[in-house]
Amino acid sequence: MDSLSFSHLPCLLLIISSLFSAATARASISASEAEKVPLALYYETLCPYCSNFIVNHLMKLFNNGDGLISIVDLKLLPYGNAKIGPNGTITCQHGPAECLLNTVEACAIDVWPDLSEHFSFIYCIETLVYEHKYPQWETCFEKLGLDPKPISDCYNSGYGKELELKYAAETNGLQPPHKYVPWVVVDGQPLYEEYENFISYICKAYKGTSIPSACNELSLNTIVKENVNPAGPVCYAEETIKPTLSSIIGSTIKAWMQSMNRAALI
């Protein structure tokens, strides 16, 4: 799909936030009639296929008028295919920059538990990943009017790593185990190669009486096939990927760590 225009990102993020608020307000009755459908996304921040899914597919939950987000309990788990060494060190598939952003997004989910806040922040970062501009991720604070200090404190105190270890336990405890990311689970059922068709599975699992308009437009004849290659590209769990832009990323991480250390002393 066409890349989103970076110059239009601030406006788009405000639209996401307003659409989320409007959708939940309009459909609050339907959300109370039945339990929301659990939707979990296991992902890693620098997998290009995860950023594509978040920016171009998961975003559809917030479409104005559809009411989908009101029937969904969305959980984001930024860990993916990372590995934990014997000494507790986390090694990420796309290198140290991914470990940094995994932890930043984990901190965002904890610091801003309201979905409209942390999803907007994560969406902003993943849009930059999608556009190959992720060294500029810190600009998301200013674009969204968010204070960076709570994220700095979370990361610098080591609490961010604790959050990542929690996500590691949840990811590694999946049954069946995840094979790749994005790994999408709807109502406890992994979607495998059908992950881009997640809305159909949400609609099928929803037991409420007020059906969102998006569900009326979909075919619900969905069958999960476990051993078929995914329709969309993925980052496989056992695949080793050489990190890119290492010099730029390294300097970006160093600069951010220095700024966080200074903030911790204030």
N, C-alpha and C positions, 0 to 999 in steps of 0.2 A: 504494500500500500504506500501511498505517497507520504513522505515525511511531513510531520507537522511543522509549521513555520515557527521558528524560535522567537521571532519578534511578536508573535501573537500569543505566546505562552501565558503571560500574566493574565490577559483577558480570559483565556480559556480556563485557567485554574479557578478564576472567580466564578465562571459559569458552572464548573463542576460543583463547587461548594453550594451555589444557589440551587442547582438542580437537585442535589442531594437533600437539601432542606425542604424544598418544595415537594419532592417525591415522598419523603417520609411523612410530611404533614398531610398530604392528600390521602395517603393510604394507611393512616394510623389505625383505622377501624379494621381493615383486612388483616393487618399484622397482629391484632389482638384476637382474631377469630381462630387462628391456628398457629402452632409453633413455626417459627421461621425455619427455612431450609438451610442447614449448615453447608457452607461453601468454604473450602480451605484451599489456598494456593501455596504450595511449597515451591520456592524459587530461589534464585541467586541473582544478585543485583547486576552483574555484568554479563550474564548470558543474554545474547542478543534476542533469543527467542522468548525469553521471559519478559524482556522489556517490550517486545512487540505484542505479546499477549496482554500485558497490563495496559499499554497505550491504545491498542486498536481493538481489543476484544473485551477485557474486563470492564473497561470504561463504559460499555453499553448498559451496564447495570444502572447507570445514573441518567440514562436518556430521559428527557422531559416527557411526561405524559404516560410512560410505560408502567411506572409504579413497581418495577422489579426489585429495586433495592429494599423496599419496605417488607418484602417476604424473605429476605436473605440475611443470614447471619454470616457475614464475611470475615474470614480470618486469614491474615497474611503471615507467612512464616519465612523470613529471609535467612536461609541457611543453605539449602540446596545440596550440592554435591561436595561440600567441604569435608575435610577429614580432621580428626583429632589425634594428635600424636601422643606417645606415652607420657610426656611431660605436660599434657594439657594444652599444647600449642595447636591452634586452629590453622590449617592450611587450606586455602580456597582454590577452586578450580582455575580461576582467572587471575590468580596472583594476589598480592597484598592490597591492591586497590579495591578488589572485591571484598576482602575481609573488612576493610575500613567501611565501605558503604553498606555491607550487610549489618554491621554493628550500628551504624548511624540510623539505618531504617528500623532496626530492632528498638533502638532508643526512642525513635519517633513514635512508634506504636505504644510504648510504655508511657512516654511523657505526655502525649496527646491521645488518650484512649478513645476520644470521640472519632468515629470513622471518617467523618467529613474532613477533619483536620489532618489525621495522619495519612489518609489516602491521597489527599491533595498534595502533601509534601512528597510522598513516595512517587506519585504520578509525575510530579515535576522532575525528580531525579531520573526516573526511568525514561522520561521523554528526552532528557539530555543524553542518556545512554543510547537510546534509539537513534538519535541524531549524531552520535559519535562526538558529543561535546561534554562528556561527563566530568572532565576536570573542572568544569564550571559549576559543579553541583551546589557549592555554597551560595550561589546567587538565589537559590530557592527560598532561603530565609527572607531575603528582602522582597522577593516577588510576592510572597504570601503574607508578609508582615509578621513573621514569626521570630521570636527571640532565640538566637542560637545558643544562649548560655545553658539552658537545661540539657540540650544535646551534648554540649561540651562537658558538662558535669557528669552526665551519664557515662560518656566514653572515658573520660579521664579518671574517674573513680574506680574503674574496673567493673562497674555494674553492667555496662554494655556487654562485656564478655560473659558475665553470668547469664544475661538474656540469651546470648548466642548459644551457650551450652544447653540452656533449656530448649531452644529450638532444635539443637542438634539431637537431643534425646527424643523429642517428638518426631523428628524426621527419621531418625534411625530406628524408631520403634514402629514405623508404619508396617501394617500387615494387609496385603502383601507389600514387600519392600518397594520403594520407588525405584524406577529404572532410569529415569531421566527427569529433567525439569524443562519447562513448567510441568509440575505434577498436580493435577486438579482433582479434588475429591468432593463429590456432592452427596450429602446425606450418608456419609460413611463409605461411599462407593468410588474407587478410583476410576477415572474416565479413560485412562490409557490414551490411545490415538484419537479419541473423540473429544479431547479437551477443549477444542475450539467450539464445540457444540454444547458447551456447558449450560447455556440458557435453556435448551430443550430439557435437559435433565433436571434443572431446577423446577421448571414448570410441571414436569411429570411427578416430582416428589412432593410438590405443594398440595396440602390437603384442605386448604381454606376454601371458602365459598366465593370470595371476591377475587376473581381471577384477573391478574394484570393484563392489560391489553396486549402486551408483547407475547403472552402465552397463547392468546387466541389466534395468532398469526403463524404458529409453528406446528410442525408435525411432531407428535410425541412418540412416534414409533422408533424408539432408540434402543439399540442393543450394544452393550459393551463387549468388545472383543479383546481378550487379554494379550494374545500373542501376535497381533498384527502391528506392523511398523506404523508409527504415528503419521497422521496425514500431514501435519505441519512439522517443520524442523525443530529439533530439540537438542539440549546439551545432555549427553549420556553420562551416567554416574561414573563409569569407569574410564571415561575419555580424558586424556591429558591434553590440555590446551596451553600453548605457549602464550604468556601474557604479552600484550601489545602496548606500544607507547610507554615502555617501562621508564624511560628517563623523565618524561613529562609527569607520569603518575607518581614516580618516586619523589620528585620535587614537590608535587602537590600534597602528598601525604606528609612530607617533612614540614612544609609550611603550615599545614593545618594542625599538626601535632604541636608545633611551637606556639601557635595562637591559642590552642587549648591550654597548654601549660601556663601561659601568661594569664589566661582567664582564671585559672585555678588559684593563682596567687592574689587575685583582686579581692 
